[in-house]
Amino acid sequence: MRRVYICSPLGGNVSVNIENAKRYARYALECGMAPFIPHFYVLILDDRNDKERNLGMNAGLSMLWVCDAVWVFGDEITESMKTEIRFAEKLNIEVRYISENDLRKSEAKNDKIKKN
């Protein structure tokens, strides 16, 4: 399986954004990819603490090196996401943008397939 780095918002409403990251990971799996989700560091680190937030960001970026692609989800690109995207571009890693609308269409299609 190809490895994909999941890039999406985390700050703000963290619990909603974690749930979204789960959706994005499932989508990646359904596309035949092995997702890496840096958002889950917030489950063990305090995102409101700058030192711990930087630790999580650096850990995530260190994993980006081994990914084959970066998938950017959602309709908002945060400063942290911009950092991840720039880093991927420097490494010549493919960056793909997936809007919320595109994701919903895919989820609806997959739901129809599962029901049949």
Secondary structure, DSSP 4 states (H G I P E B T S, - for coil): -EEEEEE---SSSHHHHHHHHHHHHHHHHHTTEEEE-GGGGGGTS-TTSHHHHHHHHHHHHHHHTT-SEEEEESS---HHHHHHHHHHHHTT-EEEEE-HHHHHHHHHHHHHHHH-
